[in-house]
Amino acid sequence: MDRTDILDKLRDIYVMAVPDAKVDASVITEGMNLLTDLGMSSINLLYMVIAMEEFFDIRFDDVSFGDFANVGEVIDYIQKKKA
């Protein structure tokens, strides 16, 4: 799975996890900050983590989601876990 595929899936997950999103998922880029740019709450983040773990069949067991500065770092982590 390449970066573009992962980003597309993260956009889909964002739509599900943040039903009251103020950002159109189609404009999400790797450089966007999860909290400030995407306006996610801690509950939204929790839903995102659960959905990502299920979809990508990975576990965020060695990091805190706050360790990720932006969407690109989440993609890096997913690629590392899938390697």
HTML snippet that shows the backbone in 3Dmol.js (N, CA, C, O; Angstrom):
<script src="https://3Dmol.org/build/3Dmol-min.js"></script>
<div id="view" style="width:600px;height:400px;position:relative"></div>
<script>
const pdb = `
ATOM      1  N   MET A   1       0.853  -1.181   0.000  1.00  0.00           N
ATOM      2  CA  MET A   1       0.000   0.000   0.000  1.00  0.00           C
ATOM      3  C   MET A   1       0.890   1.233   0.000  1.00  0.00           C
ATOM      4  O   MET A   1       1.740   1.391   0.877  1.00  0.00           O
ATOM      5  N   ASP A   2       0.697   2.099  -0.976  1.00  0.00           N
ATOM      6  CA  ASP A   2       1.555   3.283  -1.049  1.00  0.00           C
ATOM      7  C   ASP A   2       0.942   4.450  -0.265  1.00  0.00           C
ATOM      8  O   ASP A   2      -0.175   4.355   0.243  1.00  0.00           O
ATOM      9  N   ARG A   3       1.690   5.545  -0.179  1.00  0.00           N
ATOM     10  CA  ARG A   3       1.289   6.698   0.630  1.00  0.00           C
ATOM     11  C   ARG A   3      -0.059   7.271   0.184  1.00  0.00           C
ATOM     12  O   ARG A   3      -0.875   7.673   1.013  1.00  0.00           O
ATOM     13  N   THR A   4      -0.282   7.305  -1.121  1.00  0.00           N
ATOM     14  CA  THR A   4      -1.534   7.856  -1.640  1.00  0.00           C
ATOM     15  C   THR A   4      -2.722   7.006  -1.209  1.00  0.00           C
ATOM     16  O   THR A   4      -3.766   7.537  -0.830  1.00  0.00           O
ATOM     17  N   ASP A   5      -2.562   5.681  -1.265  1.00  0.00           N
ATOM     18  CA  ASP A   5      -3.637   4.780  -0.831  1.00  0.00           C
ATOM     19  C   ASP A   5      -3.934   4.960   0.657  1.00  0.00           C
ATOM     20  O   ASP A   5      -5.093   4.991   1.070  1.00  0.00           O
ATOM     21  N   ILE A   6      -2.874   5.077   1.452  1.00  0.00           N
ATOM     22  CA  ILE A   6      -3.061   5.264   2.894  1.00  0.00           C
ATOM     23  C   ILE A   6      -3.745   6.594   3.165  1.00  0.00           C
ATOM     24  O   ILE A   6      -4.667   6.656   3.978  1.00  0.00           O
ATOM     25  N   LEU A   7      -3.312   7.656   2.498  1.00  0.00           N
ATOM     26  CA  LEU A   7      -3.931   8.974   2.692  1.00  0.00           C
ATOM     27  C   LEU A   7      -5.409   8.934   2.305  1.00  0.00           C
ATOM     28  O   LEU A   7      -6.246   9.501   3.007  1.00  0.00           O
ATOM     29  N   ASP A   8      -5.733   8.280   1.213  1.00  0.00           N
ATOM     30  CA  ASP A   8      -7.138   8.163   0.798  1.00  0.00           C
ATOM     31  C   ASP A   8      -7.958   7.456   1.863  1.00  0.00           C
ATOM     32  O   ASP A   8      -9.075   7.874   2.168  1.00  0.00           O
ATOM     33  N   LYS A   9      -7.409   6.383   2.435  1.00  0.00           N
ATOM     34  CA  LYS A   9      -8.137   5.652   3.473  1.00  0.00           C
ATOM     35  C   LYS A   9      -8.256   6.501   4.744  1.00  0.00           C
ATOM     36  O   LYS A   9      -9.288   6.471   5.416  1.00  0.00           O
ATOM     37  N   LEU A  10      -7.216   7.247   5.068  1.00  0.00           N
ATOM     38  CA  LEU A  10      -7.283   8.121   6.243  1.00  0.00           C
ATOM     39  C   LEU A  10      -8.362   9.189   6.061  1.00  0.00           C
ATOM     40  O   LEU A  10      -9.037   9.561   7.021  1.00  0.00           O
ATOM     41  N   ARG A  11      -8.522   9.671   4.855  1.00  0.00           N
ATOM     42  CA  ARG A  11      -9.603  10.631   4.578  1.00  0.00           C
ATOM     43  C   ARG A  11     -10.961   9.987   4.842  1.00  0.00           C
ATOM     44  O   ARG A  11     -11.836  10.605   5.449  1.00  0.00           O
ATOM     45  N   ASP A  12     -11.138   8.742   4.384  1.00  0.00           N
ATOM     46  CA  ASP A  12     -12.398   8.024   4.629  1.00  0.00           C
ATOM     47  C   ASP A  12     -12.643   7.836   6.123  1.00  0.00           C
ATOM     48  O   ASP A  12     -13.755   8.036   6.611  1.00  0.00           O
ATOM     49  N   ILE A  13     -11.600   7.452   6.836  1.00  0.00           N
ATOM     50  CA  ILE A  13     -11.711   7.241   8.282  1.00  0.00           C
ATOM     51  C   ILE A  13     -12.047   8.557   8.974  1.00  0.00           C
ATOM     52  O   ILE A  13     -12.853   8.577   9.904  1.00  0.00           O
ATOM     53  N   TYR A  14     -11.442   9.649   8.534  1.00  0.00           N
ATOM     54  CA  TYR A  14     -11.711  10.971   9.108  1.00  0.00           C
ATOM     55  C   TYR A  14     -13.197  11.314   8.989  1.00  0.00           C
ATOM     56  O   TYR A  14     -13.799  11.813   9.940  1.00  0.00           O
ATOM     57  N   VAL A  15     -13.778  11.050   7.843  1.00  0.00           N
ATOM     58  CA  VAL A  15     -15.200  11.342   7.631  1.00  0.00           C
ATOM     59  C   VAL A  15     -16.058  10.554   8.624  1.00  0.00           C
ATOM     60  O   VAL A  15     -17.040  11.078   9.151  1.00  0.00           O
ATOM     61  N   MET A  16     -15.689   9.304   8.878  1.00  0.00           N
ATOM     62  CA  MET A  16     -16.444   8.477   9.828  1.00  0.00           C
ATOM     63  C   MET A  16     -16.205   8.909  11.271  1.00  0.00           C
ATOM     64  O   MET A  16     -17.136   8.931  12.076  1.00  0.00           O
ATOM     65  N   ALA A  17     -14.966   9.251  11.597  1.00  0.00           N
ATOM     66  CA  ALA A  17     -14.600   9.557  12.988  1.00  0.00           C
ATOM     67  C   ALA A  17     -14.989  10.955  13.422  1.00  0.00           C
ATOM     68  O   ALA A  17     -15.154  11.218  14.614  1.00  0.00           O
ATOM     69  N   VAL A  18     -15.138  11.856  12.458  1.00  0.00           N
ATOM     70  CA  VAL A  18     -15.440  13.255  12.782  1.00  0.00           C
ATOM     71  C   VAL A  18     -16.694  13.674  12.008  1.00  0.00           C
ATOM     72  O   VAL A  18     -16.608  14.391  11.010  1.00  0.00           O
ATOM     73  N   PRO A  19     -17.847  13.221  12.477  1.00  0.00           N
ATOM     74  CA  PRO A  19     -19.081  13.511  11.736  1.00  0.00           C
ATOM     75  C   PRO A  19     -19.409  14.996  11.625  1.00  0.00           C
ATOM     76  O   PRO A  19     -20.110  15.410  10.701  1.00  0.00           O
ATOM     77  N   ASP A  20     -18.912  15.789  12.552  1.00  0.00           N
ATOM     78  CA  ASP A  20     -19.161  17.234  12.520  1.00  0.00           C
ATOM     79  C   ASP A  20     -17.943  17.992  11.993  1.00  0.00           C
ATOM     80  O   ASP A  20     -17.704  19.138  12.375  1.00  0.00           O
ATOM     81  N   ALA A  21     -17.179  17.348  11.118  1.00  0.00           N
ATOM     82  CA  ALA A  21     -15.930  17.918  10.606  1.00  0.00           C
ATOM     83  C   ALA A  21     -16.143  19.276   9.960  1.00  0.00           C
ATOM     84  O   ALA A  21     -17.106  19.498   9.226  1.00  0.00           O
ATOM     85  N   LYS A  22     -15.221  20.170  10.253  1.00  0.00           N
ATOM     86  CA  LYS A  22     -15.253  21.498   9.648  1.00  0.00           C
ATOM     87  C   LYS A  22     -14.321  21.573   8.447  1.00  0.00           C
ATOM     88  O   LYS A  22     -14.260  22.593   7.761  1.00  0.00           O
ATOM     89  N   VAL A  23     -13.593  20.485   8.197  1.00  0.00           N
ATOM     90  CA  VAL A  23     -12.657  20.410   7.081  1.00  0.00           C
ATOM     91  C   VAL A  23     -13.159  19.342   6.114  1.00  0.00           C
ATOM     92  O   VAL A  23     -13.489  18.229   6.524  1.00  0.00           O
ATOM     93  N   ASP A  24     -13.215  19.685   4.837  1.00  0.00           N
ATOM     94  CA  ASP A  24     -13.594  18.715   3.815  1.00  0.00           C
ATOM     95  C   ASP A  24     -12.456  17.705   3.694  1.00  0.00           C
ATOM     96  O   ASP A  24     -11.305  18.086   3.480  1.00  0.00           O
ATOM     97  N   ALA A  25     -12.774  16.434   3.827  1.00  0.00           N
ATOM     98  CA  ALA A  25     -11.752  15.393   3.821  1.00  0.00           C
ATOM     99  C   ALA A  25     -10.925  15.395   2.536  1.00  0.00           C
ATOM    100  O   ALA A  25      -9.767  14.979   2.549  1.00  0.00           O
ATOM    101  N   SER A  26     -11.499  15.849   1.444  1.00  0.00           N
ATOM    102  CA  SER A  26     -10.776  15.829   0.168  1.00  0.00           C
ATOM    103  C   SER A  26      -9.585  16.777   0.134  1.00  0.00           C
ATOM    104  O   SER A  26      -8.717  16.644  -0.729  1.00  0.00           O
ATOM    105  N   VAL A  27      -9.531  17.728   1.057  1.00  0.00           N
ATOM    106  CA  VAL A  27      -8.416  18.678   1.073  1.00  0.00           C
ATOM    107  C   VAL A  27      -7.337  18.311   2.093  1.00  0.00           C
ATOM    108  O   VAL A  27      -6.361  19.046   2.246  1.00  0.00           O
ATOM    109  N   ILE A  28      -7.498  17.197   2.784  1.00  0.00           N
ATOM    110  CA  ILE A  28      -6.509  16.779   3.774  1.00  0.00           C
ATOM    111  C   ILE A  28      -5.208  16.400   3.067  1.00  0.00           C
ATOM    112  O   ILE A  28      -5.198  15.624   2.111  1.00  0.00           O
ATOM    113  N   THR A  29      -4.108  16.974   3.568  1.00  0.00           N
ATOM    114  CA  THR A  29      -2.779  16.697   3.029  1.00  0.00           C
ATOM    115  C   THR A  29      -1.885  16.141   4.129  1.00  0.00           C
ATOM    116  O   THR A  29      -2.236  16.165   5.309  1.00  0.00           O
ATOM    117  N   GLU A  30      -0.731  15.644   3.721  1.00  0.00           N
ATOM    118  CA  GLU A  30       0.203  15.065   4.694  1.00  0.00           C
ATOM    119  C   GLU A  30       0.727  16.090   5.693  1.00  0.00           C
ATOM    120  O   GLU A  30       1.099  15.725   6.807  1.00  0.00           O
ATOM    121  N   GLY A  31       0.762  17.342   5.322  1.00  0.00           N
ATOM    122  CA  GLY A  31       1.313  18.370   6.204  1.00  0.00           C
ATOM    123  C   GLY A  31       0.351  18.907   7.241  1.00  0.00           C
ATOM    124  O   GLY A  31       0.745  19.713   8.085  1.00  0.00           O
ATOM    125  N   MET A  32      -0.889  18.485   7.200  1.00  0.00           N
ATOM    126  CA  MET A  32      -1.896  19.027   8.120  1.00  0.00           C
ATOM    127  C   MET A  32      -1.758  18.436   9.514  1.00  0.00           C
ATOM    128  O   MET A  32      -1.546  17.235   9.681  1.00  0.00           O
ATOM    129  N   ASN A  33      -1.883  19.309  10.515  1.00  0.00           N
ATOM    130  CA  ASN A  33      -1.846  18.907  11.912  1.00  0.00           C
ATOM    131  C   ASN A  33      -3.193  18.304  12.295  1.00  0.00           C
ATOM    132  O   ASN A  33      -4.245  18.827  11.926  1.00  0.00           O
ATOM    133  N   LEU A  34      -3.152  17.204  13.034  1.00  0.00           N
ATOM    134  CA  LEU A  34      -4.372  16.485  13.391  1.00  0.00           C
ATOM    135  C   LEU A  34      -5.305  17.307  14.267  1.00  0.00           C
ATOM    136  O   LEU A  34      -6.523  17.257  14.095  1.00  0.00           O
ATOM    137  N   LEU A  35      -4.754  18.050  15.188  1.00  0.00           N
ATOM    138  CA  LEU A  35      -5.595  18.803  16.116  1.00  0.00           C
ATOM    139  C   LEU A  35      -5.921  20.198  15.608  1.00  0.00           C
ATOM    140  O   LEU A  35      -7.089  20.584  15.564  1.00  0.00           O
ATOM    141  N   THR A  36      -4.908  20.951  15.228  1.00  0.00           N
ATOM    142  CA  THR A  36      -5.161  22.338  14.860  1.00  0.00           C
ATOM    143  C   THR A  36      -5.771  22.490  13.477  1.00  0.00           C
ATOM    144  O   THR A  36      -6.718  23.256  13.300  1.00  0.00           O
ATOM    145  N   ASP A  37      -5.239  21.768  12.493  1.00  0.00           N
ATOM    146  CA  ASP A  37      -5.759  21.909  11.127  1.00  0.00           C
ATOM    147  C   ASP A  37      -7.050  21.138  10.895  1.00  0.00           C
ATOM    148  O   ASP A  37      -7.940  21.602  10.182  1.00  0.00           O
ATOM    149  N   LEU A  38      -7.148  19.959  11.503  1.00  0.00           N
ATOM    150  CA  LEU A  38      -8.332  19.124  11.282  1.00  0.00           C
ATOM    151  C   LEU A  38      -9.379  19.280  12.374  1.00  0.00           C
ATOM    152  O   LEU A  38     -10.492  18.770  12.248  1.00  0.00           O
ATOM    153  N   GLY A  39      -9.026  19.984  13.448  1.00  0.00           N
ATOM    154  CA  GLY A  39      -9.983  20.281  14.501  1.00  0.00           C
ATOM    155  C   GLY A  39     -10.524  19.059  15.215  1.00  0.00           C
ATOM    156  O   GLY A  39     -11.700  19.014  15.574  1.00  0.00           O
ATOM    157  N   MET A  40      -9.677  18.077  15.420  1.00  0.00           N
ATOM    158  CA  MET A  40     -10.135  16.839  16.056  1.00  0.00           C
ATOM    159  C   MET A  40     -10.103  16.948  17.569  1.00  0.00           C
ATOM    160  O   MET A  40      -9.189  17.538  18.144  1.00  0.00           O
ATOM    161  N   SER A  41     -11.108  16.376  18.201  1.00  0.00           N
ATOM    162  CA  SER A  41     -11.147  16.289  19.662  1.00  0.00           C
ATOM    163  C   SER A  41     -10.477  14.984  20.082  1.00  0.00           C
ATOM    164  O   SER A  41     -10.122  14.160  19.238  1.00  0.00           O
ATOM    165  N   SER A  42     -10.310  14.804  21.377  1.00  0.00           N
ATOM    166  CA  SER A  42      -9.709  13.563  21.867  1.00  0.00           C
ATOM    167  C   SER A  42     -10.591  12.360  21.540  1.00  0.00           C
ATOM    168  O   SER A  42     -10.078  11.272  21.280  1.00  0.00           O
ATOM    169  N   ILE A  43     -11.899  12.543  21.550  1.00  0.00           N
ATOM    170  CA  ILE A  43     -12.819  11.460  21.182  1.00  0.00           C
ATOM    171  C   ILE A  43     -12.669  11.128  19.696  1.00  0.00           C
ATOM    172  O   ILE A  43     -12.644   9.956  19.320  1.00  0.00           O
ATOM    173  N   ASN A  44     -12.571  12.158  18.853  1.00  0.00           N
ATOM    174  CA  ASN A  44     -12.355  11.924  17.422  1.00  0.00           C
ATOM    175  C   ASN A  44     -11.062  11.147  17.194  1.00  0.00           C
ATOM    176  O   ASN A  44     -11.020  10.222  16.383  1.00  0.00           O
ATOM    177  N   LEU A  45     -10.005  11.528  17.917  1.00  0.00           N
ATOM    178  CA  LEU A  45      -8.726  10.831  17.791  1.00  0.00           C
ATOM    179  C   LEU A  45      -8.868   9.365  18.185  1.00  0.00           C
ATOM    180  O   LEU A  45      -8.328   8.482  17.519  1.00  0.00           O
ATOM    181  N   LEU A  46      -9.588   9.114  19.258  1.00  0.00           N
ATOM    182  CA  LEU A  46      -9.802   7.736  19.695  1.00  0.00           C
ATOM    183  C   LEU A  46     -10.511   6.924  18.618  1.00  0.00           C
ATOM    184  O   LEU A  46     -10.106   5.801  18.318  1.00  0.00           O
ATOM    185  N   TYR A  47     -11.554   7.482  18.043  1.00  0.00           N
ATOM    186  CA  TYR A  47     -12.260   6.799  16.955  1.00  0.00           C
ATOM    187  C   TYR A  47     -11.338   6.566  15.765  1.00  0.00           C
ATOM    188  O   TYR A  47     -11.379   5.504  15.143  1.00  0.00           O
ATOM    189  N   MET A  48     -10.509   7.554  15.448  1.00  0.00           N
ATOM    190  CA  MET A  48      -9.562   7.408  14.341  1.00  0.00           C
ATOM    191  C   MET A  48      -8.584   6.264  14.609  1.00  0.00           C
ATOM    192  O   MET A  48      -8.330   5.442  13.729  1.00  0.00           O
ATOM    193  N   VAL A  49      -8.040   6.214  15.817  1.00  0.00           N
ATOM    194  CA  VAL A  49      -7.076   5.171  16.165  1.00  0.00           C
ATOM    195  C   VAL A  49      -7.724   3.795  16.038  1.00  0.00           C
ATOM    196  O   VAL A  49      -7.143   2.886  15.444  1.00  0.00           O
ATOM    197  N   ILE A  50      -8.915   3.641  16.588  1.00  0.00           N
ATOM    198  CA  ILE A  50      -9.602   2.352  16.516  1.00  0.00           C
ATOM    199  C   ILE A  50      -9.837   1.941  15.071  1.00  0.00           C
ATOM    200  O   ILE A  50      -9.583   0.795  14.701  1.00  0.00           O
ATOM    201  N   ALA A  51     -10.315   2.862  14.260  1.00  0.00           N
ATOM    202  CA  ALA A  51     -10.593   2.560  12.850  1.00  0.00           C
ATOM    203  C   ALA A  51      -9.307   2.235  12.089  1.00  0.00           C
ATOM    204  O   ALA A  51      -9.286   1.316  11.271  1.00  0.00           O
ATOM    205  N   MET A  52      -8.239   2.984  12.355  1.00  0.00           N
ATOM    206  CA  MET A  52      -6.968   2.706  11.671  1.00  0.00           C
ATOM    207  C   MET A  52      -6.417   1.352  12.073  1.00  0.00           C
ATOM    208  O   MET A  52      -5.925   0.603  11.228  1.00  0.00           O
ATOM    209  N   GLU A  53      -6.494   1.030  13.360  1.00  0.00           N
ATOM    210  CA  GLU A  53      -6.012  -0.268  13.813  1.00  0.00           C
ATOM    211  C   GLU A  53      -6.772  -1.397  13.138  1.00  0.00           C
ATOM    212  O   GLU A  53      -6.179  -2.389  12.713  1.00  0.00           O
ATOM    213  N   GLU A  54      -8.076  -1.244  13.042  1.00  0.00           N
ATOM    214  CA  GLU A  54      -8.880  -2.287  12.415  1.00  0.00           C
ATOM    215  C   GLU A  54      -8.617  -2.384  10.920  1.00  0.00           C
ATOM    216  O   GLU A  54      -8.406  -3.481  10.403  1.00  0.00           O
ATOM    217  N   PHE A  55      -8.624  -1.257  10.219  1.00  0.00           N
ATOM    218  CA  PHE A  55      -8.467  -1.294   8.775  1.00  0.00           C
ATOM    219  C   PHE A  55      -7.077  -1.759   8.358  1.00  0.00           C
ATOM    220  O   PHE A  55      -6.945  -2.625   7.494  1.00  0.00           O
ATOM    221  N   PHE A  56      -6.036  -1.184   8.972  1.00  0.00           N
ATOM    222  CA  PHE A  56      -4.670  -1.485   8.567  1.00  0.00           C
ATOM    223  C   PHE A  56      -4.094  -2.704   9.287  1.00  0.00           C
ATOM    224  O   PHE A  56      -2.982  -3.135   8.982  1.00  0.00           O
ATOM    225  N   ASP A  57      -4.850  -3.264  10.246  1.00  0.00           N
ATOM    226  CA  ASP A  57      -4.423  -4.429  11.026  1.00  0.00           C
ATOM    227  C   ASP A  57      -3.077  -4.163  11.706  1.00  0.00           C
ATOM    228  O   ASP A  57      -2.132  -4.945  11.597  1.00  0.00           O
ATOM    229  N   ILE A  58      -3.028  -3.034  12.408  1.00  0.00           N
ATOM    230  CA  ILE A  58      -1.839  -2.649  13.166  1.00  0.00           C
ATOM    231  C   ILE A  58      -2.286  -2.234  14.564  1.00  0.00           C
ATOM    232  O   ILE A  58      -3.483  -2.129  14.835  1.00  0.00           O
ATOM    233  N   ARG A  59      -1.325  -2.001  15.446  1.00  0.00           N
ATOM    234  CA  ARG A  59      -1.604  -1.490  16.785  1.00  0.00           C
ATOM    235  C   ARG A  59      -0.704  -0.298  17.046  1.00  0.00           C
ATOM    236  O   ARG A  59       0.487  -0.320  16.737  1.00  0.00           O
ATOM    237  N   PHE A  60      -1.286   0.740  17.617  1.00  0.00           N
ATOM    238  CA  PHE A  60      -0.521   1.915  18.040  1.00  0.00           C
ATOM    239  C   PHE A  60      -0.083   1.668  19.482  1.00  0.00           C
ATOM    240  O   PHE A  60      -0.459   2.406  20.393  1.00  0.00           O
ATOM    241  N   ASP A  61       0.719   0.615  19.674  1.00  0.00           N
ATOM    242  CA  ASP A  61       1.071   0.183  21.017  1.00  0.00           C
ATOM    243  C   ASP A  61       2.366   0.787  21.553  1.00  0.00           C
ATOM    244  O   ASP A  61       2.617   0.727  22.757  1.00  0.00           O
ATOM    245  N   ASP A  62       3.178   1.359  20.697  1.00  0.00           N
ATOM    246  CA  ASP A  62       4.462   1.879  21.152  1.00  0.00           C
ATOM    247  C   ASP A  62       4.567   3.399  21.044  1.00  0.00           C
ATOM    248  O   ASP A  62       5.652   3.963  21.186  1.00  0.00           O
ATOM    249  N   VAL A  63       3.437   4.057  20.793  1.00  0.00           N
ATOM    250  CA  VAL A  63       3.419   5.514  20.670  1.00  0.00           C
ATOM    251  C   VAL A  63       2.118   6.064  21.239  1.00  0.00           C
ATOM    252  O   VAL A  63       1.140   5.341  21.426  1.00  0.00           O
ATOM    253  N   SER A  64       2.137   7.349  21.504  1.00  0.00           N
ATOM    254  CA  SER A  64       0.925   8.076  21.841  1.00  0.00           C
ATOM    255  C   SER A  64       0.504   8.812  20.583  1.00  0.00           C
ATOM    256  O   SER A  64       1.360   9.272  19.827  1.00  0.00           O
ATOM    257  N   PHE A  65      -0.771   8.933  20.343  1.00  0.00           N
ATOM    258  CA  PHE A  65      -1.206   9.597  19.127  1.00  0.00           C
ATOM    259  C   PHE A  65      -0.752  11.048  19.122  1.00  0.00           C
ATOM    260  O   PHE A  65      -0.636  11.654  18.057  1.00  0.00           O
ATOM    261  N   GLY A  66      -0.497  11.609  20.284  1.00  0.00           N
ATOM    262  CA  GLY A  66       0.036  12.968  20.375  1.00  0.00           C
ATOM    263  C   GLY A  66       1.463  13.089  19.878  1.00  0.00           C
ATOM    264  O   GLY A  66       1.966  14.198  19.699  1.00  0.00           O
ATOM    265  N   ASP A  67       2.131  11.945  19.651  1.00  0.00           N
ATOM    266  CA  ASP A  67       3.500  11.952  19.132  1.00  0.00           C
ATOM    267  C   ASP A  67       3.560  12.341  17.658  1.00  0.00           C
ATOM    268  O   ASP A  67       4.633  12.660  17.145  1.00  0.00           O
ATOM    269  N   PHE A  68       2.415  12.318  16.973  1.00  0.00           N
ATOM    270  CA  PHE A  68       2.379  12.617  15.549  1.00  0.00           C
ATOM    271  C   PHE A  68       2.082  14.092  15.333  1.00  0.00           C
ATOM    272  O   PHE A  68       1.049  14.592  15.778  1.00  0.00           O
ATOM    273  N   ALA A  69       2.978  14.784  14.657  1.00  0.00           N
ATOM    274  CA  ALA A  69       2.790  16.206  14.403  1.00  0.00           C
ATOM    275  C   ALA A  69       1.803  16.447  13.271  1.00  0.00           C
ATOM    276  O   ALA A  69       1.105  17.461  13.255  1.00  0.00           O
ATOM    277  N   ASN A  70       1.745  15.507  12.317  1.00  0.00           N
ATOM    278  CA  ASN A  70       0.883  15.733  11.163  1.00  0.00           C
ATOM    279  C   ASN A  70       0.459  14.405  10.526  1.00  0.00           C
ATOM    280  O   ASN A  70       0.881  13.330  10.952  1.00  0.00           O
ATOM    281  N   VAL A  71      -0.359  14.504   9.527  1.00  0.00           N
ATOM    282  CA  VAL A  71      -0.891  13.319   8.840  1.00  0.00           C
ATOM    283  C   VAL A  71       0.238  12.502   8.212  1.00  0.00           C
ATOM    284  O   VAL A  71       0.185  11.273   8.215  1.00  0.00           O
ATOM    285  N   GLY A  72       1.255  13.170   7.677  1.00  0.00           N
ATOM    286  CA  GLY A  72       2.382  12.473   7.069  1.00  0.00           C
ATOM    287  C   GLY A  72       3.098  11.552   8.037  1.00  0.00           C
ATOM    288  O   GLY A  72       3.535  10.468   7.652  1.00  0.00           O
ATOM    289  N   GLU A  73       3.222  11.969   9.288  1.00  0.00           N
ATOM    290  CA  GLU A  73       3.872  11.127  10.292  1.00  0.00           C
ATOM    291  C   GLU A  73       3.018   9.903  10.617  1.00  0.00           C
ATOM    292  O   GLU A  73       3.558   8.837  10.911  1.00  0.00           O
ATOM    293  N   VAL A  74       1.713  10.039  10.569  1.00  0.00           N
ATOM    294  CA  VAL A  74       0.821   8.890  10.761  1.00  0.00           C
ATOM    295  C   VAL A  74       1.032   7.905   9.610  1.00  0.00           C
ATOM    296  O   VAL A  74       1.111   6.696   9.829  1.00  0.00           O
ATOM    297  N   ILE A  75       1.121   8.420   8.397  1.00  0.00           N
ATOM    298  CA  ILE A  75       1.359   7.562   7.230  1.00  0.00           C
ATOM    299  C   ILE A  75       2.700   6.848   7.359  1.00  0.00           C
ATOM    300  O   ILE A  75       2.798   5.656   7.069  1.00  0.00           O
ATOM    301  N   ASP A  76       3.741   7.574   7.796  1.00  0.00           N
ATOM    302  CA  ASP A  76       5.058   6.955   8.010  1.00  0.00           C
ATOM    303  C   ASP A  76       4.943   5.789   8.987  1.00  0.00           C
ATOM    304  O   ASP A  76       5.497   4.715   8.755  1.00  0.00           O
ATOM    305  N   TYR A  77       4.220   6.013  10.079  1.00  0.00           N
ATOM    306  CA  TYR A  77       4.073   4.983  11.108  1.00  0.00           C
ATOM    307  C   TYR A  77       3.337   3.767  10.551  1.00  0.00           C
ATOM    308  O   TYR A  77       3.748   2.630  10.784  1.00  0.00           O
ATOM    309  N   ILE A  78       2.262   4.003   9.824  1.00  0.00           N
ATOM    310  CA  ILE A  78       1.497   2.898   9.253  1.00  0.00           C
ATOM    311  C   ILE A  78       2.367   2.095   8.286  1.00  0.00           C
ATOM    312  O   ILE A  78       2.343   0.865   8.307  1.00  0.00           O
ATOM    313  N   GLN A  79       3.128   2.781   7.446  1.00  0.00           N
ATOM    314  CA  GLN A  79       4.007   2.081   6.510  1.00  0.00           C
ATOM    315  C   GLN A  79       5.058   1.269   7.245  1.00  0.00           C
ATOM    316  O   GLN A  79       5.369   0.148   6.842  1.00  0.00           O
ATOM    317  N   LYS A  80       5.611   1.825   8.326  1.00  0.00           N
ATOM    318  CA  LYS A  80       6.614   1.104   9.118  1.00  0.00           C
ATOM    319  C   LYS A  80       6.008  -0.156   9.740  1.00  0.00           C
ATOM    320  O   LYS A  80       6.626  -1.221   9.729  1.00  0.00           O
ATOM    321  N   LYS A  81       4.801  -0.026  10.280  1.00  0.00           N
ATOM    322  CA  LYS A  81       4.151  -1.170  10.925  1.00  0.00           C
ATOM    323  C   LYS A  81       3.747  -2.248   9.917  1.00  0.00           C
ATOM    324  O   LYS A  81       3.689  -3.430  10.257  1.00  0.00           O
ATOM    325  N   LYS A  82       3.468  -1.839   8.684  1.00  0.00           N
ATOM    326  CA  LYS A  82       3.032  -2.790   7.655  1.00  0.00           C
ATOM    327  C   LYS A  82       4.219  -3.451   6.946  1.00  0.00           C
ATOM    328  O   LYS A  82       4.041  -4.422   6.211  1.00  0.00           O
ATOM    329  N   ALA A  83       5.433  -2.923   7.167  1.00  0.00           N
ATOM    330  CA  ALA A  83       6.624  -3.457   6.465  1.00  0.00           C
ATOM    331  C   ALA A  83       7.037  -4.807   7.014  1.00  0.00           C
ATOM    332  O   ALA A  83       8.011  -5.394   6.542  1.00  0.00           O
TER     333      ALA A  83
END
`;
const viewer = $3Dmol.createViewer("view");
viewer.addModel(pdb, "pdb");
viewer.setStyle({}, {cartoon: {color: "spectrum"}});
viewer.zoomTo();
viewer.render();
</script>
